[in-house]
Amino acid sequence: MFDQKRKTNVTRRGFLKTTGIGSLGLIAAGNLRIARGANVAGSDCLKVALIGCGRRGLGCLRDRFAVGDNVKLTALADVAEKPLHSAMDLLKTQEEHKEKLAIDEEHLFSGFDGYQRAIESCDQVLIASPPGFHPVHYAYAVEKGKHVFVEKPFGVDAPGFKICMKANQVAEDKKLTVCGGYQRRHQPSYLEWIKRIQDGQIGDIRSTRVYWNGGQVWIRGVRGENESEMSFQVRDWYFFNWLSGDNLIEQHCHNIDIANWIHGKGDRMAHPVKCYGMGGRQWRKTPILPYNECGNVFDHHYVEYQYADGTIMHSQCRQINGCWNSVTEKVEGTQGRGEACWLKPDGGSRWDFPKKQNKNAYVQEHIDQVEAIRNGKYLHDGWHSSISSMTAIMGRMASYSGQEITWDAAVEKGSALFPYDKELTFETEPPVMPGTDGTYEHAVAIPGQYNPFA
Ligand SMILES: NC(=O)c1ccc[n+]([C@@H]2O[C@H](COP(=O)([O-])OP(=O)(O)OC[C@H]3O[C@@H](n4cnc5c(N)ncnc54)[C@H](O)[C@@H]3O)[C@@H](O)[C@H]2O)c1
């Protein structure tokens, strides 16, 4: 994918072609006209819908409202009734948001297909469902001509990546804006830090080291009485890799995105060409934790990625209580080093981004998108967001299998975790079922045995 001579990646259309993504015919001719949803200009009222009314969804809506433009919430969708109605009840109590609510009971959509009706009723959609659903929700939104904010990551597997890449092209052709939930890309400190790196202030880049080491994340608790397996897993989605992708994808993708940004030297299609790594679960297993806190995901991964120019990204992530924690990105150049967001050229003085000049990136990403929508400007985070998500997916393939994984093989042959071919209901059997001991231990990858292409 990387042109060694030009030291840059191939074009988007070339990329779609060489990965076989462009040949699948999803970029239908009918989708190529300018979408209606794209035509919200100036101070027109912009109708917004939210899909996934959980913690980030509500935070995302709050951050969207903070932009302060002429916006109305016209629909909410959530697979489950409880978060849907709790969200509506909460919003009604928030005095500061009252004038932004243009929503009635008819526009609260539950169920696995609720997202479709919510999307149809808006100009801009905020997608904050669990990661496994993102490719399908995103593709539907651009097919309907809507501006989209999609939380990271853009899917959990290679087939999901391909769906997102096609959706990216549809959005591009329809002149829709796409904001990607990788909020660091909109944060002044990162923008300035990476600009200085790319201006050569620490020479040529040799390697990056990126980390998301922390403790256990939230847990939703035990299965309800008579609760279906699908309902339980969707509620406790973090612990099932078909829904979260594993913590390497769900959480650490932020730091991996920064490494792609640095190594790409301004090319948003940049990605490593191969990787190898290791991982496992030491702590996230019964009887250390109750079985419902374990699912089938790992609790630590280490992956070494190589870019086509020979530079290296070392990536590590962990979710184990009581260990050394760090969430950051470090960079080594031929003439200096740095860490988000400072630089120290050899023999020179250290530069730090002035903290006072930083902005809340969660709000800034919405400010940038609204400005692009209203002024007809180009904003498309979908490309780098999909590629960074796929970079993390490739890392998981290496960590699960213990094998060297190339980008091309991962994209072309990487297997599906999410059941794209099934119409889901709460009665559908999920891709991972409990074993005879009631745990999901049998579905945990064993390096040396796991086949990421099966
Ligand atoms: N950018 C960031 O820093 C950041 C931070 C936290 C979370 N996130 C991302 O936000 C997303 C949501 O995370 P969260 O912490 O809010 O999770 P959450 O569990 O609190 O909320 C998810 C909501 O989606 C609903 N849902 C599940 N399946 C659905 C479907 N098919 N259709 C519609 N709704 C569905 C759930 O019922 C739940 O209410 C994830 O992709 C996560 O990675 C991003």
The ligand as a MOL file (V3000), in Angstrom:
LIG
                    3D

  0  0  0     0  0            999 V3000
M  V30 BEGIN CTAB
M  V30 COUNTS 44 48 0 0 0
M  V30 BEGIN ATOM
M  V30 1 N -13.9170 8.9660 22.0560 0
M  V30 2 C -13.8230 8.5420 23.2960 0
M  V30 3 O -12.9510 8.9720 24.0520 0
M  V30 4 C -14.8030 7.5210 23.8020 0
M  V30 5 C -14.9860 7.3520 25.1840 0
M  V30 6 C -15.9080 6.3820 25.6010 0
M  V30 7 C -16.5700 5.5960 24.6830 0
M  V30 8 N -16.3400 5.7680 23.3420 0 CHG=1
M  V30 9 C -17.0230 4.9330 22.3450 0
M  V30 10 O -18.4170 5.2220 22.3760 0
M  V30 11 C -19.1620 4.0530 22.0460 0
M  V30 12 C -20.1970 3.7870 23.1480 0
M  V30 13 O -19.5350 3.5780 24.3710 0
M  V30 14 P -20.2640 3.8430 25.7780 0
M  V30 15 O -19.1930 3.8960 26.7860 0
M  V30 16 O -21.2280 4.9740 25.6560 0 CHG=-1
M  V30 17 O -21.0840 2.4860 25.9540 0
M  V30 18 P -22.4580 2.3050 26.7240 0
M  V30 19 O -22.6430 0.8510 26.9270 0
M  V30 20 O -22.5170 3.2060 27.9090 0
M  V30 21 O -23.5360 2.8000 25.6710 0
M  V30 22 C -23.8370 2.0970 24.4900 0
M  V30 23 C -25.3310 2.2360 24.2440 0
M  V30 24 O -25.6070 1.6880 22.9660 0
M  V30 25 C -26.7810 0.8930 23.0540 0
M  V30 26 N -26.7590 -0.0920 21.9810 0
M  V30 27 C -26.1990 -1.3300 21.9640 0
M  V30 28 N -26.3850 -1.8970 20.7560 0
M  V30 29 C -27.0630 -1.0090 20.0080 0
M  V30 30 C -27.5840 -1.0480 18.6810 0
M  V30 31 N -27.4170 -2.1070 17.8840 0
M  V30 32 N -28.2840 0.0300 18.2380 0
M  V30 33 C -28.4840 1.1090 19.0410 0
M  V30 34 N -28.0260 1.1800 20.3070 0
M  V30 35 C -27.3150 0.1490 20.7780 0
M  V30 36 C -26.7230 0.2970 24.4480 0
M  V30 37 O -27.9900 -0.1600 24.8870 0
M  V30 38 C -26.1610 1.4440 25.2710 0
M  V30 39 O -27.1970 2.2620 25.7770 0
M  V30 40 C -18.1360 2.9470 21.8580 0
M  V30 41 O -17.8010 2.8190 20.5040 0
M  V30 42 C -16.9170 3.4450 22.6110 0
M  V30 43 O -15.7080 2.9350 22.0960 0
M  V30 44 C -15.4890 6.7320 22.9100 0
M  V30 END ATOM
M  V30 BEGIN BOND
M  V30 1 1 1 2
M  V30 2 2 2 3
M  V30 3 1 2 4
M  V30 4 1 4 5
M  V30 5 2 4 44
M  V30 6 2 5 6
M  V30 7 1 6 7
M  V30 8 2 7 8
M  V30 9 1 8 9
M  V30 10 1 8 44
M  V30 11 1 9 10
M  V30 12 1 9 42
M  V30 13 1 10 11
M  V30 14 1 11 12
M  V30 15 1 11 40
M  V30 16 1 12 13
M  V30 17 1 13 14
M  V30 18 2 14 15
M  V30 19 1 14 16
M  V30 20 1 14 17
M  V30 21 1 17 18
M  V30 22 2 18 19
M  V30 23 1 18 20
M  V30 24 1 18 21
M  V30 25 1 21 22
M  V30 26 1 22 23
M  V30 27 1 23 24
M  V30 28 1 23 38
M  V30 29 1 24 25
M  V30 30 1 25 26
M  V30 31 1 25 36
M  V30 32 1 26 27
M  V30 33 1 26 35
M  V30 34 2 27 28
M  V30 35 1 28 29
M  V30 36 1 29 30
M  V30 37 2 29 35
M  V30 38 1 30 31
M  V30 39 2 30 32
M  V30 40 1 32 33
M  V30 41 2 33 34
M  V30 42 1 34 35
M  V30 43 1 36 37
M  V30 44 1 36 38
M  V30 45 1 38 39
M  V30 46 1 40 41
M  V30 47 1 40 42
M  V30 48 1 42 43
M  V30 END BOND
M  V30 END CTAB
M  END
